[in-house]
C-alpha cells in the first residue's frame, strides 16, 4: 500500500527536492517509489489515493533536470492560480530557482510566468500524458483563503502593478460571464444592466477573450469593478487601494473569496445577492441583479467622483 508524504506544508528543507518522481493523471499526482507526495492545497490524502488506484496509464514523457510542477489542484482557474500557485512560482523565482516550471494548459499560466520574469524556455505546458521527472522541486503551498499567504500575494500584485499601473485609475469595468452559454453564473437581463452601468461610464469586458497582459492593463488602472462572482473578480487584487468592488451572487451559491484582498487593500466592497422569495430561487446559479440596490450603490459611490 502507498504511503503519503506531506509535500505542501514543510519548513526544512525548503525547497524540497525529490529524485525519480512520476506524475500521474490530469492532476499530476507525484509518486516516488511507494510514496505518494501530496503537493496539493485542495485535495486530501485519501482523494489522491482513490484517484491513483483508478488511474489508467497514459503516454509517459520524461523531463530531465529540475522541474517544479504547477498544474493540477484547480490551477486552471485564475483565482486558484493567482492565490495559490503563482505565488509559489514567484517565491521560487525570486530565490533563484533555475529549473523548469510545468504549468497548466491555460494561456494565463505561461503568460503570467513570463510577466514575473521567467524565461520562456523554462516554461513547459503540461500535456495529456504522465511524466517522469529526474528531479521534482516543491515549495510550501497555502490555500487561497489562508490569510498567512497575503504577503506572497502582495508580491504578485507589486510585480503586475509595476508593469501596468499608471498614475491615476481611469477605468470602470463590468466583467461579463455571458460570453459562452455553458458558463455558470450568467447575468439575466444583461442588456438592462449594461444600460444602467453605461450611465456611469462602465466598459464591459469578457476576460476569457483577452490575453492576460490586456486584462491587467485594464484592472491595474481601474477605479471600479462590477461583476458576477467568478474568477475574473480576482483582478480586484491588482487595483489601486480603496477602489470600488461590487460582486453579484445568486442565493444558491455565495462564496465571497475575494474578501481577503478587499480587506487588505481597504476596497469599498459590496455584495449584491439576487432576490429570493418564499417559493425559492428559480434561476439555479444564474444571477438576477437587484437593480435598485445596484443603482443606490453606484449613485452613492460614483456620482461625486
Buried (B, 14 or more C-beta within 10 A) or exposed (E): EBEBBEBBEBEEEEBBEBEEBBBBBBBBBBBBEEBBBBBBBBBEBEBBBEBBEEBEEBEEBEBEEBBBBBBBBBBBBBBBBBBBBBBBBBBBBEEEBEBBBBBBEBEBBBBBBBBBEBEEEBBBBBEEEBBEBBBBBBBBBBBBEEEEBBEBBBBBBEBBBEEBBEEEBEBBBBBBBBEEEEBBBBBBEBEEBBEBBEEBEBEBBBBBEBEBBEBBBBBBBBBBBBBBBBBBBBBBBBBBEEBBBBBBBBBBEEEEBBBBBBEBBEBBBBEBBBEBEEEEBEBEBBBBBBBEBBEEBBEEBBEEE
